[in-house]
Amino acid sequence: MLLALHASSAGTLQKQLLPPSTPGGRCLDGSPAGYYFAAADPKTWVIFLDGGGACYTEDDCTKRAQGKLGSSKSWAATENPPDAVLSDDCTLNKHFCKATKVKVPYCNGDTHEGNHTDATAATWGLYFHGHSSLALIVAKLQAEQGLGSADHVLLSGGSAGGKGTFANVDWLADTLPNAVVKGAPNAGWFFPGSLATDQPQNRQ
């Protein structure tokens, strides 16, 4: 019955925001982080982390907080699944077209890795809650939508979301011990560009 509460037509993903007062669940500007959800096969799930670059300076991050990559204030109520692992088209997405789908918008500029407890002077008054928001989203899906009973869970993402996939897939596997959890990052292996030992003069 819980799964039916957020069921959507034709695979449309419905916006769900975390409670505004939830510690660790905010976008850069302090608005609530959240996700888009479409219920389908309760045993197979896809969780997709959006991309969108990153910010590194106070000026850059402050500007970022004024748009959808740093705030949830302008997020649409629904989204249609893109032509990737969230697609409902089984000719394009053979293995996951019927999966329950979760799309996590990117609103922290921290490649879905931030775990700061609050906004402080050290964070320029901004909230870097990328990982902690994902943890809260997963907990909410376990409590309300049956994610904890899934058999197969795919974590994926593009660009900054691909990097977030690398950073979070082992944590997700530990969090969902009864499921087969796999990661499929897309263009996320770009930090660092090379390690010191990769340089020709340092190779053994």
Secondary structure, 3 states (H helix, E strand, C coil): CHHHHCCCHHHCEEEEECCCCCCCCECCCCCECEEEEECCEEEEEEEEECCCCCCCCHHHHHHHCCCCCCCCCCCCCEECCCCCCCCCCCCCCCCCCCEEEEEECCCCCCCCCCCCCCCCHHHCCCCCCHHHHHHHHHHHHHHHHCHHHCCEEEEEEECHHHHHHHHHHHHHHHHCCCCEEEEEEECCCCCCCCCHHHCHHHCC
